[in-house]
């Protein structure tokens, strides 16, 4: 076998890999089988769930990364509103809302 053929054999992006088998309680397996779509296999369901979770976690990580970058940028630029000031404004709004509620008899 040539070096190129070996390279293709071990680096072909079309090859698939298996996920490790997992043990689940029999009642969960029955519940899972009960929600499969018409013609959907258990393997397809698991793959779909794994893909969705990977996407969700990537999205969450990117959201957190952008949030941290925004915080660092605000701190670096000296902008933003101090937390104590925001809390004071919220507490003032809450006090007004409580007064309005008390006047209405609530």
N, CA, C and O atoms as CSV, one atom per row, in Angstrom:
chain,resi,resn,atom,element,x,y,z
A,1,UNK,N,N,0.852,-1.176,0.000
A,1,UNK,CA,C,0.000,0.000,0.000
A,1,UNK,C,C,0.901,1.243,0.000
A,1,UNK,O,O,1.870,1.311,0.755
A,2,UNK,N,N,0.581,2.200,-0.832
A,2,UNK,CA,C,1.405,3.408,-0.918
A,2,UNK,C,C,1.162,4.302,0.280
A,2,UNK,O,O,0.184,4.145,1.010
A,3,UNK,N,N,2.076,5.247,0.467
A,3,UNK,CA,C,1.933,6.194,1.566
A,3,UNK,C,C,0.648,7.004,1.411
A,3,UNK,O,O,-0.049,7.278,2.388
A,4,UNK,N,N,0.343,7.386,0.159
A,4,UNK,CA,C,-0.879,8.157,-0.095
A,4,UNK,C,C,-2.121,7.355,0.272
A,4,UNK,O,O,-3.058,7.883,0.870
A,5,UNK,N,N,-2.120,6.068,-0.094
A,5,UNK,CA,C,-3.263,5.207,0.216
A,5,UNK,C,C,-3.416,5.046,1.727
A,5,UNK,O,O,-4.534,5.065,2.242
A,6,UNK,N,N,-2.312,4.889,2.432
A,6,UNK,CA,C,-2.385,4.792,3.885
A,6,UNK,C,C,-2.929,6.080,4.494
A,6,UNK,O,O,-3.725,6.055,5.432
A,7,UNK,N,N,-2.483,7.203,3.940
A,7,UNK,CA,C,-2.962,8.497,4.414
A,7,UNK,C,C,-4.481,8.579,4.255
A,7,UNK,O,O,-5.190,8.988,5.175
A,8,UNK,N,N,-4.972,8.184,3.077
A,8,UNK,CA,C,-6.417,8.208,2.846
A,8,UNK,C,C,-7.150,7.249,3.769
A,8,UNK,O,O,-8.231,7.556,4.272
A,9,UNK,N,N,-6.563,6.105,3.982
A,9,UNK,CA,C,-7.200,5.088,4.808
A,9,UNK,C,C,-7.414,5.603,6.233
A,9,UNK,O,O,-8.451,5.327,6.835
A,10,UNK,N,N,-6.459,6.340,6.774
A,10,UNK,CA,C,-6.552,6.774,8.163
A,10,UNK,C,C,-7.030,8.212,8.342
A,10,UNK,O,O,-7.306,8.629,9.467
A,11,UNK,N,N,-7.131,8.961,7.278
A,11,UNK,CA,C,-7.518,10.365,7.401
A,11,UNK,C,C,-8.709,10.736,6.535
A,11,UNK,O,O,-8.979,11.920,6.337
A,12,UNK,N,N,-9.417,9.763,6.024
A,12,UNK,CA,C,-10.572,10.026,5.167
A,12,UNK,C,C,-11.676,10.680,5.993
A,12,UNK,O,O,-12.168,10.077,6.946
A,13,UNK,N,N,-12.075,11.916,5.639
A,13,UNK,CA,C,-13.105,12.594,6.422
A,13,UNK,C,C,-14.470,11.924,6.317
A,13,UNK,O,O,-15.358,12.237,7.110
A,14,UNK,N,N,-14.666,11.029,5.384
A,14,UNK,CA,C,-15.955,10.375,5.222
A,14,UNK,C,C,-16.128,9.175,6.162
A,14,UNK,O,O,-17.235,8.658,6.309
A,15,UNK,N,N,-15.057,8.741,6.785
A,15,UNK,CA,C,-15.170,7.607,7.695
A,15,UNK,C,C,-15.982,8.021,8.913
A,15,UNK,O,O,-15.980,9.181,9.324
A,16,UNK,N,N,-16.660,7.058,9.467
A,16,UNK,CA,C,-17.437,7.336,10.667
A,16,UNK,C,C,-16.761,6.718,11.869
A,16,UNK,O,O,-15.899,5.848,11.740
A,17,UNK,N,N,-17.155,7.170,13.020
A,17,UNK,CA,C,-16.664,6.620,14.273
A,17,UNK,C,C,-17.873,6.259,15.119
A,17,UNK,O,O,-18.976,6.744,14.868
A,18,UNK,N,N,-17.678,5.432,16.093
A,18,UNK,CA,C,-18.788,5.052,16.956
A,18,UNK,C,C,-18.672,5.766,18.285
A,18,UNK,O,O,-17.575,6.071,18.754
A,19,UNK,N,N,-19.817,6.025,18.881
A,19,UNK,CA,C,-19.856,6.569,20.227
A,19,UNK,C,C,-19.867,5.386,21.183
A,19,UNK,O,O,-20.325,4.301,20.825
A,20,UNK,N,N,-19.374,5.584,22.377
A,20,UNK,CA,C,-19.379,4.467,23.320
A,20,UNK,C,C,-20.811,4.077,23.682
A,20,UNK,O,O,-21.681,4.939,23.807
A,21,UNK,N,N,-21.048,2.795,23.848
A,21,UNK,CA,C,-22.385,2.378,24.270
A,21,UNK,C,C,-22.652,2.860,25.691
A,21,UNK,O,O,-21.734,2.958,26.505
A,22,UNK,N,N,-23.887,3.153,25.974
A,22,UNK,CA,C,-24.234,3.614,27.318
A,22,UNK,C,C,-25.332,2.719,27.882
A,22,UNK,O,O,-26.177,2.204,27.149
A,23,UNK,N,N,-25.300,2.551,29.161
A,23,UNK,CA,C,-26.328,1.764,29.834
A,23,UNK,C,C,-27.384,2.729,30.359
A,23,UNK,O,O,-27.071,3.771,30.935
A,24,UNK,N,N,-28.633,2.358,30.148
A,24,UNK,CA,C,-29.746,3.151,30.665
A,24,UNK,C,C,-30.730,2.208,31.334
A,24,UNK,O,O,-30.748,1.008,31.060
A,25,UNK,N,N,-31.535,2.762,32.202
A,25,UNK,CA,C,-32.561,1.974,32.865
A,25,UNK,C,C,-33.584,1.515,31.825
A,25,UNK,O,O,-33.850,2.233,30.861
A,26,UNK,N,N,-34.150,0.341,32.012
A,26,UNK,CA,C,-35.126,-0.176,31.048
A,26,UNK,C,C,-36.307,0.768,30.809
A,26,UNK,O,O,-36.804,0.873,29.687
A,27,UNK,N,N,-36.754,1.454,31.864
A,27,UNK,CA,C,-37.887,2.369,31.678
A,27,UNK,C,C,-37.510,3.557,30.799
A,27,UNK,O,O,-38.342,4.038,30.030
A,28,UNK,N,N,-36.267,4.040,30.897
A,28,UNK,CA,C,-35.827,5.126,30.016
A,28,UNK,C,C,-35.766,4.649,28.574
A,28,UNK,O,O,-36.172,5.367,27.660
A,29,UNK,N,N,-35.264,3.451,28.369
A,29,UNK,CA,C,-35.197,2.903,27.007
A,29,UNK,C,C,-36.601,2.796,26.410
A,29,UNK,O,O,-36.803,3.148,25.248
A,30,UNK,N,N,-37.569,2.318,27.188
A,30,UNK,CA,C,-38.948,2.220,26.696
A,30,UNK,C,C,-39.511,3.601,26.377
A,30,UNK,O,O,-40.175,3.790,25.358
A,31,UNK,N,N,-39.240,4.554,27.250
A,31,UNK,CA,C,-39.702,5.926,27.021
A,31,UNK,C,C,-39.078,6.496,25.747
A,31,UNK,O,O,-39.758,7.144,24.951
A,32,UNK,N,N,-37.798,6.254,25.567
A,32,UNK,CA,C,-37.086,6.715,24.377
A,32,UNK,C,C,-37.668,6.095,23.124
A,32,UNK,O,O,-37.929,6.793,22.144
A,33,UNK,N,N,-37.872,4.793,23.149
A,33,UNK,CA,C,-38.438,4.121,21.980
A,33,UNK,C,C,-39.840,4.637,21.665
A,33,UNK,O,O,-40.272,4.611,20.513
A,34,UNK,N,N,-40.546,5.104,22.690
A,34,UNK,CA,C,-41.891,5.636,22.494
A,34,UNK,C,C,-41.930,6.993,21.807
A,34,UNK,O,O,-42.972,7.395,21.291
A,35,UNK,N,N,-40.811,7.699,21.795
A,35,UNK,CA,C,-40.800,9.028,21.164
A,35,UNK,C,C,-40.068,9.048,19.830
A,35,UNK,O,O,-39.938,10.105,19.213
A,36,UNK,N,N,-39.595,7.908,19.384
A,36,UNK,CA,C,-38.924,7.866,18.086
A,36,UNK,C,C,-39.911,8.220,16.977
A,36,UNK,O,O,-41.078,7.831,17.020
A,37,UNK,N,N,-39.429,8.956,15.995
A,37,UNK,CA,C,-40.249,9.309,14.834
A,37,UNK,C,C,-40.411,8.075,13.944
A,37,UNK,O,O,-39.667,7.102,14.072
A,38,UNK,N,N,-41.380,8.130,13.054
A,38,UNK,CA,C,-41.615,7.034,12.118
A,38,UNK,C,C,-40.339,6.749,11.328
A,38,UNK,O,O,-39.810,7.641,10.666
A,39,UNK,N,N,-39.850,5.530,11.391
A,39,UNK,CA,C,-38.660,5.137,10.642
A,39,UNK,C,C,-37.340,5.548,11.270
A,39,UNK,O,O,-36.280,5.238,10.727
A,40,UNK,N,N,-37.381,6.237,12.397
A,40,UNK,CA,C,-36.153,6.688,13.058
A,40,UNK,C,C,-35.604,5.561,13.932
A,40,UNK,O,O,-36.346,4.908,14.666
A,41,UNK,N,N,-34.314,5.350,13.840
A,41,UNK,CA,C,-33.686,4.326,14.665
A,41,UNK,C,C,-33.187,4.950,15.964
A,41,UNK,O,O,-33.050,6.167,16.085
A,42,UNK,N,N,-32.926,4.085,16.916
A,42,UNK,CA,C,-32.364,4.542,18.179
A,42,UNK,C,C,-31.017,5.221,17.947
A,42,UNK,O,O,-30.715,6.238,18.572
A,43,UNK,N,N,-30.214,4.661,17.052
A,43,UNK,CA,C,-28.908,5.257,16.728
A,43,UNK,C,C,-29.070,6.649,16.132
A,43,UNK,O,O,-28.313,7.556,16.479
A,44,UNK,N,N,-30.040,6.836,15.246
A,44,UNK,CA,C,-30.273,8.155,14.647
A,44,UNK,C,C,-30.694,9.156,15.714
A,44,UNK,O,O,-30.255,10.306,15.712
A,45,UNK,N,N,-31.552,8.704,16.627
A,45,UNK,CA,C,-32.003,9.577,17.704
A,45,UNK,C,C,-30.827,10.019,18.565
A,45,UNK,O,O,-30.686,11.200,18.885
A,46,UNK,N,N,-29.978,9.052,18.941
A,46,UNK,CA,C,-28.824,9.367,19.790
A,46,UNK,C,C,-27.880,10.323,19.070
A,46,UNK,O,O,-27.387,11.280,19.667
A,47,UNK,N,N,-27.628,10.066,17.791
A,47,UNK,CA,C,-26.748,10.955,17.033
A,47,UNK,C,C,-27.323,12.366,16.978
A,47,UNK,O,O,-26.598,13.347,17.143
A,48,UNK,N,N,-28.612,12.461,16.748
A,48,UNK,CA,C,-29.272,13.768,16.691
A,48,UNK,C,C,-29.162,14.488,18.031
A,48,UNK,O,O,-28.888,15.687,18.076
A,49,UNK,N,N,-29.374,13.763,19.111
A,49,UNK,CA,C,-29.281,14.362,20.443
A,49,UNK,C,C,-27.863,14.836,20.738
A,49,UNK,O,O,-27.662,15.908,21.309
A,50,UNK,N,N,-26.885,14.029,20.344
A,50,UNK,CA,C,-25.486,14.410,20.566
A,50,UNK,C,C,-25.150,15.656,19.756
A,50,UNK,O,O,-24.524,16.584,20.269
A,51,UNK,N,N,-25.565,15.678,18.487
A,51,UNK,CA,C,-25.297,16.860,17.648
A,51,UNK,C,C,-25.935,18.116,18.243
A,51,UNK,O,O,-25.310,19.176,18.282
A,52,UNK,N,N,-27.178,17.993,18.704
A,52,UNK,CA,C,-27.877,19.145,19.280
A,52,UNK,C,C,-27.159,19.642,20.541
A,52,UNK,O,O,-27.032,20.848,20.753
A,53,UNK,N,N,-26.699,18.717,21.364
A,53,UNK,CA,C,-25.996,19.099,22.586
A,53,UNK,C,C,-24.657,19.752,22.282
A,53,UNK,O,O,-24.275,20.721,22.937
A,54,UNK,N,N,-23.946,19.231,21.298
A,54,UNK,CA,C,-22.664,19.830,20.897
A,54,UNK,C,C,-22.903,21.263,20.414
A,54,UNK,O,O,-22.182,22.182,20.802
A,55,UNK,N,N,-23.914,21.445,19.570
A,55,UNK,CA,C,-24.243,22.790,19.065
A,55,UNK,C,C,-24.606,23.721,20.209
A,55,UNK,O,O,-24.143,24.861,20.252
A,56,UNK,N,N,-25.431,23.246,21.139
A,56,UNK,CA,C,-25.846,24.063,22.277
A,56,UNK,C,C,-24.644,24.483,23.118
A,56,UNK,O,O,-24.529,25.643,23.515
A,57,UNK,N,N,-23.759,23.544,23.385
A,57,UNK,CA,C,-22.594,23.868,24.215
A,57,UNK,C,C,-21.642,24.828,23.512
A,57,UNK,O,O,-21.055,25.699,24.154
A,58,UNK,N,N,-21.484,24.678,22.202
A,58,UNK,CA,C,-20.653,25.623,21.450
A,58,UNK,C,C,-21.267,27.016,21.506
A,58,UNK,O,O,-20.560,28.008,21.688
A,59,UNK,N,N,-22.583,27.085,21.348
A,59,UNK,CA,C,-23.282,28.366,21.394
A,59,UNK,C,C,-23.128,29.011,22.766
A,59,UNK,O,O,-22.860,30.208,22.868
A,60,UNK,N,N,-23.297,28.210,23.823
A,60,UNK,CA,C,-23.129,28.733,25.184
A,60,UNK,C,C,-21.706,29.243,25.410
A,60,UNK,O,O,-21.507,30.312,25.988
A,61,UNK,N,N,-20.724,28.476,24.952
A,61,UNK,CA,C,-19.330,28.878,25.137
A,61,UNK,C,C,-19.051,30.189,24.398
A,61,UNK,O,O,-18.358,31.061,24.923
A,62,UNK,N,N,-19.583,30.330,23.194
A,62,UNK,CA,C,-19.388,31.562,22.428
A,62,UNK,C,C,-20.084,32.737,23.111
A,62,UNK,O,O,-19.542,33.842,23.146
A,63,UNK,N,N,-21.278,32.507,23.651
A,63,UNK,CA,C,-22.005,33.554,24.373
A,63,UNK,C,C,-21.190,34.029,25.575
A,63,UNK,O,O,-21.055,35.230,25.807
A,64,UNK,N,N,-20.657,33.089,26.326
A,64,UNK,CA,C,-19.850,33.434,27.499
A,64,UNK,C,C,-18.580,34.162,27.074
A,64,UNK,O,O,-18.183,35.142,27.705
A,65,UNK,N,N,-17.943,33.687,26.010
A,65,UNK,CA,C,-16.723,34.334,25.521
A,65,UNK,C,C,-16.999,35.781,25.147
A,65,UNK,O,O,-16.234,36.678,25.503
A,66,UNK,N,N,-18.115,36.012,24.414
A,66,UNK,CA,C,-18.451,37.384,24.010
A,66,UNK,C,C,-18.795,38.245,25.224
A,66,UNK,O,O,-18.439,39.422,25.274
A,67,UNK,N,N,-19.484,37.659,26.200
A,67,UNK,CA,C,-19.832,38.409,27.410
A,67,UNK,C,C,-18.602,38.835,28.182
A,67,UNK,O,O,-18.499,39.980,28.622
A,68,UNK,N,N,-17.675,37.917,28.344
A,68,UNK,CA,C,-16.426,38.240,29.050
A,68,UNK,C,C,-15.642,39.301,28.293
A,68,UNK,O,O,-15.084,40.216,28.897
A,69,UNK,N,N,-15.601,39.178,26.976
A,69,UNK,CA,C,-14.895,40.182,26.159
A,69,UNK,C,C,-15.549,41.550,26.316
A,69,UNK,O,O,-14.852,42.563,26.384
A,70,UNK,N,N,-16.872,41.592,26.375
A,70,UNK,CA,C,-17.582,42.870,26.543
A,70,UNK,C,C,-17.286,43.473,27.913
A,70,UNK,O,O,-17.064,44.678,28.035
A,71,UNK,N,N,-17.283,42.631,28.937
A,71,UNK,CA,C,-16.966,43.119,30.285
A,71,UNK,C,C,-15.549,43.680,30.321
A,71,UNK,O,O,-15.317,44.770,30.845
A,72,UNK,N,N,-14.607,42.930,29.761
A,72,UNK,CA,C,-13.216,43.389,29.755
A,72,UNK,C,C,-13.064,44.684,28.977
A,72,UNK,O,O,-12.308,45.567,29.381
A,73,UNK,N,N,-13.776,44.804,27.864
A,73,UNK,CA,C,-13.711,46.027,27.061
A,73,UNK,C,C,-14.271,47.213,27.837
A,73,UNK,O,O,-13.697,48.302,27.820
A,74,UNK,N,N,-15.388,46.997,28.514
A,74,UNK,CA,C,-16.005,48.068,29.309
A,74,UNK,C,C,-15.080,48.500,30.436
A,74,UNK,O,O,-14.921,49.693,30.695
A,75,UNK,N,N,-14.471,47.528,31.104
A,75,UNK,CA,C,-13.544,47.855,32.186
A,75,UNK,C,C,-12.314,48.580,31.659
A,75,UNK,O,O,-11.834,49.529,32.279
A,76,UNK,N,N,-11.810,48.139,30.526
A,76,UNK,CA,C,-10.622,48.747,29.929
A,76,UNK,C,C,-10.904,50.194,29.512
A,76,UNK,O,O,-10.056,51.073,29.671
A,77,UNK,N,N,-12.111,50.428,28.974
A,77,UNK,CA,C,-12.466,51.766,28.501
A,77,UNK,C,C,-12.979,52.665,29.620
A,77,UNK,O,O,-13.180,53.862,29.414
A,78,UNK,N,N,-13.190,52.093,30.801
A,78,UNK,CA,C,-13.657,52.890,31.931
A,78,UNK,C,C,-15.127,53.240,31.843
A,78,UNK,O,O,-15.584,54.158,32.524
A,79,UNK,N,N,-15.876,52.527,31.018
A,79,UNK,CA,C,-17.303,52.812,30.881
A,79,UNK,C,C,-18.126,51.951,31.817
A,79,UNK,O,O,-17.611,51.306,32.730
A,80,UNK,N,N,-19.403,51.964,31.561
A,80,UNK,CA,C,-20.304,51.147,32.362
A,80,UNK,C,C,-20.835,51.893,33.557
A,80,UNK,O,O,-20.408,53.005,33.869
A,81,UNK,N,N,-21.778,51.252,34.217
A,81,UNK,CA,C,-22.403,51.823,35.407
A,81,UNK,C,C,-22.061,50.913,36.575
A,81,UNK,O,O,-22.225,49.698,36.472
A,82,UNK,N,N,-21.592,51.468,37.673
A,82,UNK,CA,C,-21.255,50.642,38.833
A,82,UNK,C,C,-22.477,49.845,39.313
A,82,UNK,O,O,-23.605,50.338,39.282
A,83,UNK,N,N,-22.234,48.622,39.751
A,83,UNK,CA,C,-23.317,47.738,40.198
A,83,UNK,C,C,-24.130,48.384,41.323
A,83,UNK,O,O,-25.353,48.241,41.357
A,84,UNK,N,N,-23.477,49.082,42.229
A,84,UNK,CA,C,-24.181,49.713,43.350
A,84,UNK,C,C,-25.210,50.721,42.855
A,84,UNK,O,O,-26.292,50.848,43.427
A,85,UNK,N,N,-24.865,51.433,41.793
A,85,UNK,CA,C,-25.775,52.431,41.228
A,85,UNK,C,C,-26.977,51.741,40.576
A,85,UNK,O,O,-28.111,52.195,40.729
A,86,UNK,N,N,-26.734,50.658,39.860
A,86,UNK,CA,C,-27.828,49.913,39.226
A,86,UNK,C,C,-28.753,49.344,40.284
A,86,UNK,O,O,-29.974,49.429,40.153
A,87,UNK,N,N,-28.184,48.762,41.331
A,87,UNK,CA,C,-28.996,48.177,42.400
A,87,UNK,C,C,-29.814,49.255,43.105
A,87,UNK,O,O,-30.979,49.035,43.434
A,88,UNK,N,N,-29.212,50.410,43.337
A,88,UNK,CA,C,-29.939,51.510,43.989
A,88,UNK,C,C,-31.134,51.939,43.148
A,88,UNK,O,O,-32.210,52.186,43.693
A,89,UNK,N,N,-30.966,52.034,41.834
A,89,UNK,CA,C,-32.077,52.407,40.953
A,89,UNK,C,C,-33.177,51.347,40.981
A,89,UNK,O,O,-34.361,51.681,41.012
A,90,UNK,N,N,-32.794,50.093,40.969
A,90,UNK,CA,C,-33.779,49.014,41.015
A,90,UNK,C,C,-34.536,49.007,42.343
A,90,UNK,O,O,-35.747,48.789,42.378
A,91,UNK,N,N,-33.813,49.247,43.424
A,91,UNK,CA,C,-34.471,49.298,44.735
A,91,UNK,C,C,-35.435,50.469,44.818
A,91,UNK,O,O,-36.491,50.355,45.439
A,92,UNK,N,N,-35.092,51.584,44.208
A,92,UNK,CA,C,-35.988,52.738,44.191
A,92,UNK,C,C,-37.257,52.413,43.397
A,92,UNK,O,O,-38.359,52.763,43.820
A,93,UNK,N,N,-37.109,51.753,42.259
A,93,UNK,CA,C,-38.269,51.352,41.459
A,93,UNK,C,C,-39.151,50.376,42.232
A,93,UNK,O,O,-40.378,50.461,42.172
A,94,UNK,N,N,-38.533,49.462,42.947
A,94,UNK,CA,C,-39.274,48.493,43.743
A,94,UNK,C,C,-40.047,49.201,44.849
A,94,UNK,O,O,-41.200,48.859,45.111
A,95,UNK,N,N,-39.434,50.175,45.493
A,95,UNK,CA,C,-40.106,50.926,46.560
A,95,UNK,C,C,-41.324,51.661,46.008
A,95,UNK,O,O,-42.381,51.671,46.639
A,96,UNK,N,N,-41.183,52.277,44.833
A,96,UNK,CA,C,-42.314,52.974,44.207
A,96,UNK,C,C,-43.424,51.986,43.878
A,96,UNK,O,O,-44.597,52.268,44.124
A,97,UNK,N,N,-43.067,50.831,43.324
A,97,UNK,CA,C,-44.065,49.824,42.972
A,97,UNK,C,C,-44.806,49.333,44.208
A,97,UNK,O,O,-46.015,49.106,44.163
A,98,UNK,N,N,-44.089,49.169,45.300
A,98,UNK,CA,C,-44.742,48.736,46.569
A,98,UNK,C,C,-45.692,49.807,47.078
A,98,UNK,O,O,-46.768,49.485,47.582
A,99,UNK,N,N,-45.309,51.091,46.955
A,99,UNK,CA,C,-46.182,52.185,47.388
A,99,UNK,C,C,-47.448,52.223,46.553
A,99,UNK,O,O,-48.543,52.399,47.087
A,100,UNK,N,N,-47.305,52.058,45.246
A,100,UNK,CA,C,-48.470,52.065,44.350
A,100,UNK,C,C,-49.393,50.895,44.700
A,100,UNK,O,O,-50.613,51.055,44.745
A,101,UNK,N,N,-48.827,49.760,44.939
A,101,UNK,CA,C,-49.620,48.576,45.290
A,101,UNK,C,C,-50.346,48.802,46.608
A,101,UNK,O,O,-51.515,48.441,46.738
A,102,UNK,N,N,-49.663,49.398,47.596
A,102,UNK,CA,C,-50.271,49.647,48.908
A,102,UNK,C,C,-51.425,50.646,48.778
A,102,UNK,O,O,-52.439,50.496,49.459
A,103,UNK,N,N,-51.292,51.649,47.927
A,103,UNK,CA,C,-52.351,52.643,47.734
A,103,UNK,C,C,-53.572,52.027,47.070
A,103,UNK,O,O,-54.699,52.466,47.303
A,104,UNK,N,N,-53.350,51.001,46.235
A,104,UNK,CA,C,-54.456,50.327,45.547
A,104,UNK,C,C,-55.150,49.314,46.459
A,104,UNK,O,O,-56.174,48.726,46.110
A,105,UNK,N,N,-54.560,49.135,47.625
A,105,UNK,CA,C,-55.153,48.195,48.566
A,105,UNK,C,C,-54.705,46.767,48.357
A,105,UNK,O,O,-55.365,45.834,48.813
A,106,UNK,N,N,-53.581,46.585,47.667
A,106,UNK,CA,C,-53.120,45.230,47.368
A,106,UNK,C,C,-52.109,44.784,48.273
A,106,UNK,O,O,-51.621,43.661,48.148
